[in-house]
């Protein structure tokens, strides 16, 4: 992953590594790379602060006008940064730019449906909001490139299930979302996890270690409760905030999210 980031053909980047108290060879690998390339800035947490806080810590250390999170096991084509920056400059109204992508196994085998045609460019903020509410697939866009100034206004990553989807929804309130029409990113993850396995894997990482195990139940209600909190703090007039919150409630009912929650609790 570091090799792929260092191979980017955009001339001015900084690569910030926040080592979340790793216990393997991560520190040695990162220090070796940092000693050989001044574009890399390495920082290490004294203790595991959980994935959500570590995501946010990387953001607070960044200096650039644009920012994207890079997972430690993903892969990007050399033109990823350049093409995202170009599209954001072409569309000053956009708050987030992502690319077509594909999931792959730990062995590098592609699987699942490619992440295509996720463009949200309507000038009406409520139209953009409702489109993201209606499709949980927008979570992949969280690894796209954002305008740093607009992301600073957001709640960043939350220590909750669906934090990636929630942040993308929040960014849609600050501007449009554009997509480079080319596959430039591969997202590595275990293949075909069940819903319960995925929930356990994610939530164990989001929180600092030592927390009580979280049982998967009422996950859609929890996500929609966060949608409502985001809507109530949206940078729009109060009447529109109320409509955005009502949209979240309406989506919970009409998308049958409540049915999913009832199935979770048996």
Secondary structure as UniProt FT lines:
FT   HELIX           2..6
FT   STRAND          15..19
FT   HELIX           26..36
FT   TURN            38..39
FT   STRAND          40..44
FT   HELIX           51..60
FT   STRAND          66..67
FT   TURN            72..73
FT   STRAND          75..76
FT   TURN            78..79
FT   HELIX           80..90
FT   TURN            92..93
FT   STRAND          94..104
FT   TURN            106..107
FT   STRAND          110..115
FT   HELIX           125..133
FT   HELIX           136..143
FT   STRAND          145..147
FT   HELIX           148..151
FT   TURN            152..153
FT   TURN            161..162
FT   HELIX           163..174
FT   STRAND          176..188
FT   TURN            191..192
FT   HELIX           195..206
FT   TURN            209..210
FT   HELIX           219..232
FT   HELIX           238..254
FT   TURN            255..256
FT   HELIX           257..264
//
